[in-house]
């Protein structure tokens, strides 16, 4: 679900940026920054998971919130983002517990 949301944000960011360029509406930094940047942070957070769980959780949370601002009008995507944030926090806690038990 996390990878899906990250890729969805990136695809939506590219589509909205292209639309803004074609129509001349403006808002390119907003659409590109919030959606593509948020999606990129989510995917980077997934890569950092095994070695730094709280860094991963932070990147995923910031990416979800950044993308949720631009997709707030959909109502569904922000709910999915909230679920991803909760799952990221739970997974980070479990991974830290696992790493502590390995060190002992």
Secondary structure by P-SEA (a helix, b strand, c coil): caaaaaaaaaaaaaaaaaaaaaacccaaaaaaaaaaaaaaaaaaaaaaccccaaaaaaaaaaaaaaaaaaaccaaaaaaaaaaaaaaaaaaaaaaaaaaaaaac
